[in-house]
């Protein structure tokens, strides 16, 4: 079926079709017309998704076919395949061209109006001269007025909407931009091809990787060159780039950009890529370590479209996210700095000293020397292997009946090998290490050679060990309820990988320890070179050894060891100081961006108001009205704590007054159709059920009192949705307040009367002891664990602590029944947020909710393994802290985790059994020792068991002295022997 459309000379066929709401598929002789409403819908859909012409054409064909309308071939009469695809795509193309042309006309109108509403000093600087004509600037402290190009302002008013420029680069500069040097130029997002060609001719061949199609420095330089042409001549820019260190080095070595331009640029690496760079590079280019950059990370560098209502919401969400998540950490950081015991001035001085020491050229061996040393060391390793092979060959040959000729040949090989070893020593001596390191001139050559070999070997050990630690983390992912355990297959594969790497790692550690022993024999104190410490040969101990991450010192140490190197509080304070400084800088930058957005809002609103009042723009009145409504919506979306709603309201009021003053006319009035109001039939719960709203939306609905941005950010910020209440319930537990008072809490009951049964003979125990007392989980004492317990220098593990705790509890009943002895694994479970089912399964046998006293053994893995004990007394709301070293600082973090454990377990019991919570109130933590009782490094676990025995006997602190500890070890062995006899 066809329809004839009549037209006259005064109105063409396309004009007639459009007047009836149909858009032709071609400017002349169209064969098909598409509804303008459908094309408008598709354009709106395209702005939110990918191109879907084929899907829309297929859907239309299916829709009409089901309704009985089919497009057939005129000659044959068969159904046409894809009848709408070509015509629809052509209509969309021409419709888009028309829309773009209209938008250009509207943008041209608004551009003229922007010049009218902006102050003359700013409007005249919207166009800037080329970069090559920029005069050198020597003084940058005073800020000067200016304006970025209008295209940048419309892309991102927060970044480019400023009017004052000249902020020093060490203070963060004026603009932060992220860049990628890949070759994907488009005419909308980069400089023109001529800029790239001009830049390529200026960049030397040494600075260009000719064989890499993507990351070539000419593209990065061209982007910077084009960006600078759109900025004021006094603007300072910070460029974040994946390899910003390399680009900065190239621009400083070669005369690519003018020196005046280079004085306005500062380079940094992106935050994610920075941690793949060497530490010395991070000290200069990591945005988290250098001053002025705030929380800019360079990882959100996608080009922004022009700002409108849709993108205004996303900018506001991003600003809220940074404000709430980034700046909320400033008060805890300040508290952490105040409690660290080190002043801010001291931390800044130590951080400056650390940077100076680690950036010193003497802190790094020359690259050529390192390569030569690696070559010589590899040769020596091969010679050592050859020595072992020759010795093994001699041993095998001498066992049989051999002729003198074979022995002579073997002796000749040994003599030749000895000469090679001597030549290798001479080759090492020819490296002239003393000339490269003048401070090592008076140091023995053998010592220097061994020291350098130990340094390189430790670097290799560290790489191997970190790989093994990652595999151990995978294997131990379920420890403490952190995560679900691995499957059998992955578990076996991980164990095989660890077993495969372990021999080489252990061999390297043994060789390194031999170097350390050799260095101690060759050492002369007058050299003032810190000796490296040996490494443990067990992976568990190696993982907790802080010296693994420290390099071997190869230069003499002048004076005392710096605090940033040896004091953990100083290192923690430096990290907190750096983070606080970045947050303060980000807060300042967010304030500037909020001001820029508010200023752009006022200028843009004024320009639209002026355009609406000019009669020559009547054809675009409807589009300008839509723009006005979209901008006015930002008045509700953009205000934040950094820019109040009253400022936006004032800008809206001033824009009307400014437009009236410029044009001398008021806003034209429109005759609007009467709105159609639909009655709301779902005001009551009964009506909701009748209309099925509850079934469609579900029973739990979001809190309608929240703002749309809060609902959109609820997944990130954790507010507002009732659906998340179950997940947030553990986090919503209110922790009771606890204060630490480092003083003895009055007169303590001291246990002096325990009988250690010193006269009992203790035979050796060679078989495992398995004991399952009534009401207790089964305990297993392996012979290795018993040997550790009985050894005078043995360091107790968690098996010894938990097993002996059960023995002591059974021994000192009925007095001990008022106490609940928790496991060494319970506090780590709380730290790793274990599920309540896991906690209940491992703790319910203690019936802790009925006990007024809890005994909690705690293991501190860092800086060295150390056992301490906390006695929790509910009736007095007191924590009694026992540490055989009487240290105060580590308890600051421990008591926070202890209170988490108390509150979480009390809340869990209340939910499961309906009991009343006993933990609520103010708690106080006291030490029971102010002077250390332990002087060695291996008895802390035994001291914890001694204190546990005193508490189980009804006392508050043990009366043992250090000479009684071995007797207490004997006493524990007696208890295990009695259990072995009973079983």
N, C-alpha and C positions, 0 to 999 in steps of 0.2 A: 504494500500500500504506500502511496506517495502523496504528499501534500504540496500544492502549489502556493508559493508565497509571493504576493504581488508587491511591487515597489515602484517608486517613481524616481525621476532624476534628482529630486531634492533630498532623497534619503536612499542610501545604498542598501543592498541586501544585508551585509553584516550589521549596519546600524539598525535596520528593522528587526533583525533577530535579537539583538541585544536589548532593544526597547521592549521586547516581549519576554525577557529573562533567559534567552538562549544565546550561547556563545558559539560562533562558527569555528570549524576546525581549520580554516584557512582564511587569509584576508580577502581573497577573491575566489569565486566559484567553489564554495564549500559544498561538500557532499553530506555533511552531518553537522548537527548542532548539539551542544551539551548544555545542560542546565547550569546557569551561573552559580546557583546555590551549591550544586554538587562540586563545582570547581573550587569554590571558596572553602567548602568543607575539606576537600583534598589538600588544599594549600595549608590549611591549619594543621591537618594530620601530618603533612610532610615536615612541618617545623618541629614536630615532636617525635618523628620516627624516620625510617629510611624510605627511599623511593619505592612505591608500591603500585605502579601503573599496571603491571601484569596481573597482580592480585585483584585490583579493582575492576579491570576489564573482564577477567574471568568470572568475578562475582556478579557483575551486571549481566553477562551472558547467561549464567545459571539462573539468576533471578527472573529474567524475562522468559526463559524457556519454561520454567515451572509455572508461569502465569499464562503460557500458551502463545507467546510472541516469539517468533523465530525469524532470523535474518537469513534469506535464501539467495542463492545465486540467480541472477536474472536470466542467464542463458540456459542453464540446466535445471534450475529449481532445487538444487541440493542445499542443505544447510551450510552456511559459511562457518569456517573455523576461525575463532578469534575475531568476531565481526567488529568489536569495539576497540581493540588494542591500538591500532594505528591512528584512528580518528581521535580517540581519547588522549593519546600521548601528544598529538599535534595540538589539540585544544588546550591541554595543560601548558604546553610550551609557549603558545601565543598568549595565553592568559597571564602567565608568569612575566613575560616580556612587558605586557601592558601594565601589570601591577608594579614592576620595577620602575618603569618610566613614571608612573604616577608618584611613587615614593621619591624619586629623584626630584620631581617638581616640588613636592612638599618639603623635602630637605633643603632645596634651594630657597624656598620662601622662609623657612625657619632660620637658615644661615644669615639671610639679610636682616632678619629681626634680631638675631643674637648680637649682631654688631651694634644695633640700636640700644639694646638694654645693658650691654657690658660697659664698664668704665673705659674711657678712651685709652688710658695707659695700658690696659690689659688687652683690649680688642685689637690695638694696632700691632701687637706682638704675636698674633695667632699665626702669622707666616714668618718664617725665619730664613736667614741667608744660608748658603751652603756651609758645610763644616769647615772647608778649607779657608774661609774668610773669617773664622772666629779669632779674635785677638787673644793673646796670652793674658791670663788672669793671675795676678800674684797674691792679692788679698781676697780671701773667701769668707771671712768671718761675718761681715755685714750681709744680711739677706737683701735681695733686690727683687722688684716686681717683675713678673713675666707671665707667659702663658704657653702651654703646649699647643701643638696643632689641634685643630678641631676634631680631626678624625680620631686622635688618641683620647681626647676628652670624652667623646661619645662612646668609644669602646669601653673605657673604664674610668669614670669620673673620680673614683676613690683614689686611684694611683696618679692620674694625670690631671686632675682638676685643681691642683694647687696654684697659688698666685705668688708665692714667695719661694725663691730658689737661692742656692748657695750654701746649703748645709754642708759642713766639712765631711769628707769621706770617712774619717775615723769616728764620726758621730752617726753614721748610717747613710749619709748622702740624702738626696731628694727623692730618688726613684729607685726601686728594686725591680729588676726584670730578670726573668728566667729565659734561657736560650738553649736551643739544640742545633748543632752544626750539621745535621743531616741534610742531604740534597733532596729537598722536596719543595722547591720554590713554587709559590702560587702568586698570581698578581695581586691578591687581596691581603696577604699576610707577610710579605717580605719586600725587599727592595727590588727594583727592576733588574733585568738581566744585564743591562749595561753597567750597573753598580758592581755586580759580581765580576764581570770581565775587567773592569777598571781595578778592582781590588786584587784580582789574580795577578795582574801585571805588576802590582806593588809588593806582593808577598814573595819572598825568595823561595827557590825550590827546596831549600833545606827545611822550611817550615810547612811544607805541604806533603802529605802522604799521597803520592801519585797513584798508589795501587789500591787505595781504599775508596770505594765510590761514595760512601756516606760522610763520615766525620772528617772533612777537610776544612782546614782553618780559614780558607778563603770565604766560605759561606758564613762563618761566624763573624769575620771582619766586615763582610758586606752588610750583615744584619745590624751590626753596631753602627756602621757608617750611615745607613738609612735611618736608624732610630735617632741618631744625633741631629739629623737634618730636620726632624720634627719637634725638637726640644729647644728651649731657650738656651742662649749661649752660656749662661752662667749655671745651668743645671748640672749637678753631680749625680752620676749613675753607678749603682752597684749591679754587676752582671753575675748571675749565678749560672754556672755551666758545669756539665759533668766532669770535664777536664779543664776547668778554669785555670788551674795551676800551669798547665802546658801552654794555653793561649796567652796567659800573662807573661810567661817566660819568652815566648816568641815575639810578642809586641815590645818587650823591653830590649831584646837583643837586636831586632831589625827595625829599620826606619819605615814602618808600615803606616802608622797613624801619626799625625802631627803631635808634637810634644804638648801643645796646649790642650789637645783632646785627651792625651794620656793622663794629664793632671786631673781630669774630670772623671776618670774611670777607676773602678776598684773591682777586682775579680774575686770570686769565691766559688767553691764547689757546691753542688747540690747536697743536701743533707744525707740522702740515701747513698749516694756514690762516695761521699767523703770517707766513710769508714772502710772503704777498700783501698785508700791511699795510705802511704807511710805516715807514721806519727808526726814526723817533722813537717810534712806537707799539711797535715791537719791543723797543726798549731798556727799556720799562716792562712789557710783557706777554708777550714771547716766553719760554716756559719754558726754552729753552736758554740764555738770556742773563741771566735774573734768578736771584737766589740762593735756595736752599732747596728747589727743586722736583726736584732730582736729574735722573733720566731720564724722569720722568713726561711723557707726550706728549698725553694726553687723546684718543687715537684708538682706544681699546679700551673703549668705554663701554656695551657691550651688557649688559643686566641678567643677573646670575648667578643660576642656580637654587640650591637648597639644596645644601650641600656633602655629597657622598657619595663613595664609592670611585671612581666614574667621573670626577668633576670634581676629585678630589684629585690624580690623575695629571696632569691638564692644568695645575693650579696649580704643581705641582712642576716640570713641564717649562718653564713660563714663568719660574720663578725660576732654574732652571739656565741658561736661555738668557740672561737678563739678567746673571747672575753671570759666565758665561764670556765673553760677547761684550762686555758693557758695561765690566766692571771689569778685563778683561785689557788694556785700553788705558792703564791708569794708569802702569805702569812705563815704556813708551815715551814717554808724555807727560812724565814726570819727567825722563827722559834728554834729551828735546828741550828742556825748560826749562833744564836744567843747561848744555847746549851752546850755548844762544842768546847767552850773554854778558851777559844782562840779569837782574838780581836779581828775586826774586819781589815784594819790596816795591816796587821801581820799576815792575814791570808792573801791580801793583794801583793804584798812584798814577796811572799813565798811563791805565788803564781808567776810573778815577773822573774824571779830567780829560776824557777823551773823552765820557763820558756827560753830564757837566755842560755841555760845549760844544755837543753836538749836541741836548741837550734845552733849551737856552737859548731863550727866546722871541725873542731878537734873531737867532738863527740861521735863523729862518723869517720870511719877509715876511708881513704880515697878509693874510688871505684876501681881504678887500675890495680892498686895494691890488693884489694879484696879478690879480684879475679886471679891475680898471680898467686896469692896465698891459696885460694881454692884449688888451683891447678897443682901446686906443690903438695898440698895436703892429700889430694886424690892420688898423686903419684906415691906418696908415702903409704897410704892405705893399701894400694896395690902391692907395694913391696912387702908390707907386713903379711898380706895374704900369700904371696909367693914364698916367704920364709916358712910359713906353716906348711905349705904344700911340699917344700923340699924336705922339711923335717919328717913329715909323714911318709914321704917316699923312702927316706933313709931307714926309718924304722921298719917298713915293710920289707925292704930289700935285705937288710941285715938278718932277718929271721931265716932266710933260706941260704942255700949253698951257692954263693956268687963268686964270680971270677974277680981277680984284682983289677981288671980293666974297667968293670962296671963301677967299682968303688972309686977308682981314679976319676972316672967321668963325673960321678956324683960330687966328689970333692972339688973338681974344677967348676962345676955349677955353683957350688957354695961360695968359692972364691970370687967368681964373677958377680954373684948376687951381693956379696959384701962390698965389692967395689961400687956397685950401683947405689947401695945405701949411702956410702961415703959421698958420692957425687950428688945424691939428693940433698944431703946435709949442706954441701957446698952451694947447691942451687938455692936453698933457703937463705943461706947467709948472703948470697948475692942480691937478695931483694932489698937490702939496705933499710931494714925496718927502723933502725935508729935514726936514719936521715929523715924518714917520713914522720917519726915521732921523736922530736928532740928531747922531750921530757923523759924518755925511756933510755937516755944515753948511758946513765950509770947503772942500769939494771942489767942483770945477767942475761946473756943471749938465750940460754936454755930456758930461763924463766919466761922471757918474752915469747919465745916460740910456743911453749906449753900453754901460756895464757891465751894467745891468739887461737890456738887449736881448741882450747876449752870453750872460748867464746863462740866459734863457728859451730862446734858440736852441740852446744846448748841451744842455739837457734834451731838446729835440725831436730833436737829432742822436743823442743816446744811445739813445732809443727806436727810431729808424729803424735805427741801426747794429746793435743787438742782434738785431733781426729779420733783418737780412742775415747776421749771424754764424750764427744758427741754420740758415739755408739753406746757408751754406758748410759747416757741420758735416755736414749731410746729404750735400753733394756730396763732401766729403773723408772720408767714413766709412771708405773702404778704405785710406787713407794709413797706412803702417806696419803693415799687416795687422790693423788694429783690427776691421774687420768686412767683410762681403761688399759689393762695389760695388753701386750702384744699377742698376736696369734702364734701358734706353735711354729709355723713355717718361718715367719719373720724373726721369731726369737732364736731359732736355730741358725738362721743366716747371720744374725747380728753376733751371736757367740762365735761363729766360725770366723767372721771378719776380725773380731777382737783377738782370737787365738792366732790368726795369721799375722797380725801386726805386732803382737806382743814380743816375740823373740827378738826382732830387730830393735824394738824400742828398749828392751831390757839390756841388750848388748851395748847400745849406745849409752845408756845410763851408767852401766858398769865402767865403760871406758871413760866417761866424763868424771866419775868418782875417782878413778885412778889418776886422772889429770889433777884433780883437786888435792889428792894425797901427795902427788909429786910436787905440786906448787907449794904446799905447806912445808915440805922438806927443803925446797930451794929458797924459801922466803927469807927476806931480810927486812926487819921493821923499818929501817931507814928509808926504804923505797916508798913507803906510804901509799901502797896500792892495796885496796880492799881485796881480801882473798875471797874467792867464790866458795859458797857452801855446797856440800854434797847433796845429791837428790835421793829421795827414798826409792827403793826398787819395787814397791807395791803401788799399783795404780790408785788404790783408795787413798793412800798417804800422799802420793804425788799430786792427786787432785786437790788436796787441801794445803799443799805447800805453796806459800805465797812467793817464795824465791824463784819458782819456775818462770814467772813472767818477768823477772828482772834480768837484764843483760849483764854479762860479765864486764866489770870495769877494766879498761885497758890503759887508763891514765892515772897518774898519782892523784890522790885526794888531798887538797889543801885545806887544812883546818878540820873542823868537825863535820860529820855527815849531815847534809842539809835536812831540815825538818820535813820538807815536802817528799823526801825519799824514805824516811824512817818512821814518821809519825802518822798513824792511821787517822787520827782526828784532824790533822792538817789536810790530808788528802780528801777526806770527806767534806771538810769545810770549803776547800777550793771548788769541789764540784757543786756544792750548794750555792756558793757565791756566784759562780758562772751562770747557773740557771736563774738565780734571782735577777742578775743584771740583764739577762736576755728578756725576762718577763717585764721588767721595768721599761726597757727599750721598746718592747712590743706594745705596751700600754700607751707610751707616748706616740708611737706611729699610728696606732688605732685611733687616737684622738685627732690626729691630723687628717686621717682618711675620713673620719666622720664629719669633720668640718668641710672637707672637699665635697662630700656627697650632699650635704645640706646647701652649700653654695651653688652646686650644679642644679639642685632642685629649684632654687629660686630663679636662677638665670633661665632655665629651660621653661619654667612656668611663665615667666614674664614674656619670653619670646613667643610662646603660643598665644598668650593673651593679646599681644600686639598683632600677630598675624590674623587672629579672628576679627579684630576691629578694622582691618584694612579692607575696603570694599573690593579691591581688585582680586582678592583671594576668595570670593564668594563661591567659586566652583569647587573649592577644596574645603568648604566650611564643615561638611560632615566628617571628613577625615581628621581635620584639625580638632573638632569636638571630641573625637575618639582619643586622639593624642592627649587632650586636656584631661579627660577622665582617667586615662591610664597614669598620667603623672600625679594627679590628685590622689589616686589610690596609694602611691608611695608614701603619702603623708601619714598613713596608718601603719605602713610596713617598715619603714626605715628608722624611726626613732629608737634609740637605745639609751643605755645609761651614760654613754659618751656624748649624746646629742639629744636633748629633751624634745618632747612633742611641741612644746611652746615655741621653740625656734623654728620648726617647720611651719607651724601655724602663722608665725610672724612673717615668714618668707612668702606664704600664700597671700597674706593680706597686702604686703608690700608690692607683690607682683601686679595686683589689680590696680593699685594706685599708680605704679610706674607706667603701666599700659595706658591708663586714662590720660596721664600727663603727656606721653609721647604722641598718641594719636588724637587726643581731644575728642574721642568718641567712646561711647559705652558699648558693652558687649551686645551684639544683635540677639534679639529674642527669637526663639523657635516655637512653633505651634506643635506641641506634642500630642499624640493620640492618647486617649484615655486608657490607662493600664487595665488589663484584665486581672482581677484578683481571684485566686482560687482559695476557697475556704479550707482551713486546716481541720481535717476530721480526725486528727490523731493527737488530741490534746490530753487524753486520758489513757490510763493503762488498758482499760477495757477496749477502747477504740483501737489501740495498737494491736491487741490480740485479734480483733475483728478484721483488721486490714492485713494481718500477717506480717507486720513489721518486725515483731520479735523473732519470728521464725527465719526471716530473711537476713536480718542483721546479727542475730545471736543475742544471748541474754546480757552480755557485758558490752556496754557502749562507752566510748570515751567521754571524759568529763567535758561537757559543753561550755563550762565556764572558762576553759583555757583558751588562749589565743591560738590561731592557726599555726603560727610558727612553733609554739610550744608542743602542739600535737605532732607537727612534722619532725621536731627534734627529740621526741620522746625516746626513740630508740637509742640516741646518742647520749642525751643528758639524763635519762632515767627519771622523767617526771611525767605525770599526767595520765597514763593509760591504766585503767583498772585491770586490763588483761595481764599486766606485768606484776601485779601484786604478789602472786605466788612466788615468782622468781626473785622479787626484791625483798621478800620477807626476812631471809637471814640477814641481809644487809641493814634492815631497818631496826635491828636489835640495838637498844641504847646501852652503850658501855658505861659501867659505873666508873666514877672518877677515882683515880688512885694517885697518891702523892708519895714521893720517896724522901724519907728523912734519914740521913746518914748518921745515925746515933743509936746506941743500944737502948732498946725499949724497957727501961727500968731494970729491976733485978730478975735475971733469968734463972730458971731451974737447970742446973748443970749436972750431967750424969757422970759421976765418978765411980760408981759401984758395979759396973758390968764385969762379969766373970769371963775372962778370955780363955779359960781352960788351957793354960800353957803347958800343963803336965801331961796332956794326952798325946800319945804317940800317933803319928799320922802316916799310915802306909801309902805307897804309891797307888794311884788309880789309873789303870790302863784301858778300861772299857768305858763306853758312854754310860752316863747315869741318867735314867729317865724316871721322872717323878711326877705323879698326877695326884696331888692332894685334893681332898673333897672341897668342892666349891672354887677351885683354882684351875686355870688352864694348864695343860701339860708343860713341864719344864724339862729341857734336855741339856745336860752338861757334857760336852765333848771333851776328850782328853786334852786337846789343844787349849780349850777354854780354861780347864782346870790348871794346866801348866802356867798360863798367863796369870791366873789368880794367885798361885803359890810362888811365882817368881818375885824376888824382892824388887825388881825393876820393871815388872810387867805392867803395861797400860791396859786397864780394863775396857772391854767392849760392851755393847748394849746387851749381849747375851749374859755376860757376867753380872751386870747391874740388875737386870730384870729377874734373873734366876735367883740371885742372892737376896733380892728384896722379898721374894716369896718365901725363902727359907727363914729370913728374919721375922716376917709376919707370923709364920707358923710357930716359931720358937717363942715369941714374946706374947702369945695369947694368954689370957683374955684381955690384957691391957691394950693390945694392938687392935682390937676389934672396933675401937672408936675411930680408926684411921682408914682412909682409902688410899692405897698405894697405886698411883698411876704409872703407866709404862713410859719408857723413854721415847716411844713412837707417838704418844698422844699429842704433844705440843706441835711436832711437825705436821700432823694431820690437820690441826687447826690452821696452821700457817698456809697450808696448801688447799684450804677450803674443802676438806673431805665431806662427803655426804653424811647426813645424819644416820642413815642405816649402817654405814661403816663404823661410825663412832659408837653407836649403840651396841653393835656386835662385839666390839673389842673392849667396851667399858662396863656393860651392864652387870657382868659377874661381880664387880666390886661393890655394887649397890652404893655408889658414891653419894647419891642424893639423901641417904640416911646418915652419913658420917659427918661429924662437925669439923674434922681435920682431913685435909688432902695432902699427900706427899707427892711432889712432882720432881723427878730427876730431869735435868736439862743438860744437853750436850751442845757446846759451842764449837763448831768446826773451824772457825777462823778467829784470829790468825793461826793459832795452833789448837789441836783438839784439847778440850778442857771440860770437866764435869763439874756442875754446880747443883744445888738443891734448893727448892722453894717449898716451905711449909705454909699451907693455906688454912687459916683459922677463921671459920665463918662467924662464930659467936662474937668475936672481937673485931671482925672486919680487918684483919691484919695479915700481911705477908711477911714471913720470916725468911730472910735470904741468907743462904750459907754458901760461902766461897772460901776455899782453903787458902787462896791468895789474897782475899779481902780487897778485891778490886771493885770500884764503884761504877765506872763509866759503862761497862757492858750491861749493867742491870737496867739502864734507861730504856733500852729497846726490849729487853726481856720481859719487864713487868707489863708492857703494853700487850704482848702476846699472851701473857699469863691471864690478864683480865679478859682478853677475848675468849680464852678457853673457859674461864669461870662463867662468864655471861652466856656463852653459847651452850654449854652443857646444862646450865640451869634452865635456859629457855627451852631446850630440847626436852628435858624431863617434864616441864610444865605442859608442853604440847602433848606429850605421850601419856603421862600419868595424871595430869590435872593437879599437881602439887603446887604449893605456893613457892614463888621464887625467893631464895634466901640470899641472893647476891646483891640486891639493890641497896644502894647507900654509898657513902664515901669510905674508901679503903685507904690504908696506910701501909707502906712497905718499910721494914726496918732490917738492917743487917744484924746478924748475931755474932759476927766477928769484925773487929776494926783493925786487928793486926794479923798478918799472915801466919799460918801455922805450918805451911808446906814450903820447903826450900828446894825440893827437887822438881823434876818435870814428869814424873810418872805415877805419883800416888794420889792424884786428885779423885779418881774413881773410888779408891778405898776410903778416902775421907768422906765422900758422899754416903757410902754405905754405913760408916760409923755414925754420921749425923742422923741417918735414917733409923739406925738402931736406937739412938737416944730418944727420938720422937716416938717410936713405937713403944718404948718403955715408959712413956708419960713425961719425959723431960723436954726441954726446949733447945738445948745445945749439948753437944758431946764434950766430955772433959778430957778426951785423949790428947796426948802430945805426940810429936813426930816419932819418938822412940817406941811408941805403942803400936804403930801402924803395922809392922811386920807381925806382931803378936795377933793383931786383928785379922790379918791374912790367914794365919794359922787357925784362928777361930772359925773363919768361914770354911776352910778346908775340913775342919772337924764336922761341921754341919753337913757338908756334902758327903763325907764318908759315912755318917750315920744314915743318910738317905740311901746310899748305895747298899748298905747292909740290909735295910728294910726291904729294898726292891730285889 
